């Protein structure tokens, strides 16, 4: 299937914006579940884009940068997974696994930008001392444009050459390896959840954790509720989270008032 120059340009623009959003806009536009849908819309297969984006999102849900260490990049990996699944008709799980090398390229790109921009931080200090916000803005715009350009070029080049090269590669992949990639891609979503739970779970949360699974079984087992099951469970989860937030806020407020009262009595004595 041939794709137009407009589609290639749109893929570049989406990648460019998503790359900047990851570190600057912070509007979650770079998340795979968003970029997957947008790429699917551009390439004419929104359903596949959403499935691949959601699958990749589950894999990366627990990934976070720690200091200078960057995880495989979700922007390049998520977009390339959607492109591979749509253009090469790959299974979504296989597409996610195949996109991992591309996400590593994105990781290297981020590290490269950080390395290039690091010496310029002293220049920002100088601009700050001179009360020159325009100079600081220009350096920030430079880093944003460089990151967007690197990501956009990587994705666009592989998108353009990926159809011819990718089709030959996919045809040459033996069945056992293709099945292995699908299995690996399917397991990665559970790895993402495991990483997330490692940081979030504590004894106070286990009750909500198991209750959520119980509610999921009950809701999905009722035919009239099965379709909106995810929305129903999300609303229930939000309700519990909001209730817990209110309880903790009131408790902290009561403790603060009690402490102030005790302090006032001691001052009076």
Secondary structure, DSSP 8 states (H G I E B T S, - for coil): ----HHHHHHHHHHHHHHHHIIIII-SSTTSHHHHHHHHHHHHT-HHHHHHHHHHHHHHHTT---BTTB--S-HHHHHHHHHHHHHHS---HHHHHHHTHHHHHHHHHHHHHHHHHHHTTHHHHHHHHHTT-HHHHHHHHHHHHHHHHHHHHHHHHHHHHHHHHHHHHHHHHS-HHHHHHHHHHHHHHHHHHHHHHHHHH--TTTHHHHHHHHHHHHHHHTSHHHHTTHHHHHHHHHHHHHHHHHHHHHHHHHHHHHHHHHHHHHHHH-
